[in-house]
Amino acid sequence: MYKQINENEFNKLLDSYEQGGTYQKKKSKMTYDMWLRNYKGRTVKDIDVNEHTKWSREFQSWRVGNIEKV
């Protein structure tokens, strides 16, 4: 079920994690539409103005908390 890795591979993964790793890189490239799909289950084309107003503020807060601090 789990893949066994050697010490060198483990250290590379650990260094990557400590520096933000792949997950942080993916988050830094996330657009508003991608964020809506991942966190709200909707797309930009599916939402109305009221939802956009509310969720665009949430997205901006999320960007500050998750991307711009790094």
Summary of the structure (lengths in Angstrom):
residues: 70
radius of gyration: 16.7
end to end distance: 33.2
largest distance: 52.1
contacts: 136
relative contact order: 0.10
helix: 74%
strand: 0%
